[in-house]
Amino acid sequence: MEYCSKCQKRPGEVKCVIVVKGERIKCCLCHECARSAGFSEQIKFNRKPKSPGIRFIAEKRDVFCPNCKLGFSQFLQTGLFGCPSCYNAFEKFIGDILKGIHSATYHKGRGPGKEGLQDLTHLKWKLSEAVFAEDFERAAQLRDEIFRLKKDSN
Amino acid sequence: MIESIYPPKLPEWLSSGGEDFEVVLASEAVYVRNIDGKAFPNRLNEMELKDFRRSLVGNIENTLRAFKLWETDILRSEDRRFFVERFSAPVEILERPIGAALFLSEDESKWLGLNTSDHLQFRVAKGGSDIETAYRNARIIEESLENEVPFAYSSRYGFLTSRPTECGTALVLRFYVHIPGVIFTDGFINLRDKLLKSGTVLRPLNDESLSSEGHIFIVHTAHTLGIDEEELLGSAQEMLDEIIQMEYEARADIMSKARSQIENKIMRGIGILTHARIIAKREGYALANALRLGAAESIIGDAIDILSATELYFVGQPVHLARLTGEGDELTADTNRAELFRSYLKQGD
């Protein structure tokens, strides 16, 4: 039986090749060491170490958007982001995709309105949401804030 | 009733034609916008979509008070299709009507889809090649909405959309072009490749609109990131001018070299229109294509004008046809189509 190349304690279940400075090193990792090295939960670990044909899918760990919980792998399947925060959550991975589509990765042109006006629009939107959710205490706070902002801008 | 508000014929905004109408049926500017901090419609469940629609409608209905509001899940499926058939709604309302809504202006040139693929998607159209007016009017709506709801925006990716193909300006300029000359002279592949290189997509309006008598194609800009709106407008106008020029030259070419063959095709179309008792949907498109070219090139005299020939595209579609001539099976519909088309020819006489 082959033992894990890293911890040398548990039986090796995941065979992999590591490239160090251009040199390919074959090694075998146990379940725990493989997981800590970044192989995803989707790997089908063969619990029988003696079995010759160990089948597994070595994939990198999926990344999830903290806001809408969409996984990057799901985005790749549907081609749809789940919320505005997905752009930041998947920032490392979408550069090539955007370049392929638009031949560019940065926005050029105008944004949404003037700075002061934008704050006011945000507050108005939050106020409408608070009223809709019947959170009248929060609505009153927002109303006062809007009033103050309008007064300041005048 | 929807049909009494919007008669099942050529939409009003298209009924006066426009510049270069022989080649360009319509020009459209489409903006996509989302609300800051809110999950896109594809991540919301039915209840959340409906709640969000209520809240969004409450915020923007004052800005859009001249528009008529339709909640798409209350509309019947044929009503939704009716709007899509006449370019008066985004196609997404067919697949995802739950929790979505449609704001539509009286002349149908402006629509705003709510909770479709994105929170807000709005379009302004003009007949002919006047994309600049369409764009300027769409921008006015965008700026009015901007005062009512906070748009999702990042300085790096611009306006954030559910599809990575639309982020940035989130503005798409679109044209419906009729280019039989380019097709007859085998210039289509050249044109398509040329447009692709300049970031523009050329695709058929639908599979059924393809015919040997000429085609209606949709041409639209494909880049929204790394190009600002004025640049996009400039390059789209340039590209459209090139298509128009190419089509006029191709028509002049075929009319000088193969006039009798073209006349033969078109006059056969008139023959079918006059005598056929059954016209299937695909054949209807082919006839509309041929008659539109015949009217533009003054081949068919007063038999039918270009606006009536264009109207055939609309009235020959299933829901429009059913509204005009009554419901029925496929054979009844094809018989009704033949009768309806014949009446158009008589009108032109």
Interface residues (C-beta under 8 A of the other chain):
Chain A: N67 C68 L70 T78 G79 L80 F81 G82 C83 P84 Y87 N88 I94 I97 L98 I101 H102 S103 A104 T105 Y106 H107 K108 G109 R110 G111 P112 G113 L117 Q118 T121 H122 K124 W125 S128 E129 F132
Chain B: N34 I35 D36 G37 K38 A39 F40 N42 R43 D51 R54 S55 G58 N59 S117 E143 E146 N147 E148 V149 P150 F151 A152 Y153 S154 S155 R156 Y157 G158 F159 L160 T161 S162 R163 P164 T165 C167 G168 T169 G199 A222 H223 T224 L225 G226 I227 D228 E229 E231
